[in-house]
Amino acid sequence: MTVLLEALGREIPAERLVTDPDVVASLSHDEAEWAPVEPAAVALRARSEAEVAYAVGVCAELGVPVVPRGAGTGLSGGANAVAGCLVLDLARMNAVTEIDVDNLVARVQPGVVNDDLKAAVAEHGLWYPPDPASAPWSTIGGNVATNAGGLCCVKYGVTRDYVLGLRAVMGGPAGYGSVVELGRRTAKGVAGYDLTALMVGSEGTLGVVTEATLRLRPAPRGLPRTVVGAYSSLVDAGTAVAEVTRRGLTPSALELLDRRCLEAVEDWKHLGLEAEAEALLLARVDTPGAGGDDEARAVVDAFGVGDPLFALVSTDDDEAEALFAARRLAYPALERLGPVLTEDVCVPRSTVPTMLARLVDIAARHGVTMATIAHAGDGNLHPLLITPPGDDVARAAAQEAFEEILDAAIELGGTVTGEHGVGLLKRDGMRRELDPLAIEVQRAIKRTLDPLDVFNPGKVL
């Protein structure tokens, strides 16, 4: 560590370098409680692209791995330290450097919090749509690393759809510590391979993103309508989700929460929620004017196919907002109950009812406590496996259920991760999902762009 500190200290102010073991440990992992963590050598709280570039060059020369992190809100272990690494904390590179109103573009540093960007562009009548449930805390750099989705991606797409260009510190042919500009800022462009898209979702394994050029949209007009459906089972709710898709309806959000999630949020935050049903569906329709009214009624009709306890357009804005708040708060509320192993499978929307039935069966057979939330409108399900603290038997059962859920999603034509990333937790599942030749192509890309395996080694592949 001494040699590394001396080398970094030649160009980087000492106050940026963190050596206190407790502080380094706090920066050495994300929220994936079940993913392994090894002791890092030192952390760097970078303030500039130049500091990142210099640090990467030093680490490559000394054979020290670099593990980038943003806010540490990830759920797959993608930001977990490996032994002797430099943890590269980008949270303080948090400037919105440009908002181009005329061309609907923003340039931001990786440490900008998602909701802070939304607030900044809203002052100009603009909107940045990707909205993971962690939007109040997660950073754009982390969103880019995992290609984050969120509540409104069913209609408006995921992070990759909004990243026009990137600046990144890379290695390989460019040389470690080189700053490479990728992509564009125009609405269209096909000059060369789409290296920007390759970097989005690469989980920090190909380089360190230091700036993102993002597509914006005009802010939505009018007030959204909220449609609520209550069901006596998860499968009934899934039937309604499949019907919404079958009828060609595209609400701006279509979310699912089960009773256990609602009870956990209410016990924690006391929002005045009543958890009488086994599952709730929450849809938002943002089409302005009379067309939005018609669309909301059409969603209610589709919800009816699932034999709901009730399905209606909410007339209580406060209650509707509380329900969506509960959806965002579900994960931290459940974390209070014990260690949580989080799934992120995504299946074709027509198979959502079947996958929900599989979840219920898997949890019952393994004796695992399960709560379920979902971006149901795009088939992205988040079953959460909860175990009592210190219960090794329950933990082993949850891990077996976790892998079986991955296999069920693959069998139904789905994927092991819709938005959280592979990280450490889903590497085996990814290998079961993908064509072996596709994995070899990915490994070849990694070897070419990071031949020394400096960037976030051991993750994904």
Disulfide bonds with the S-S distance in Angstrom:
none
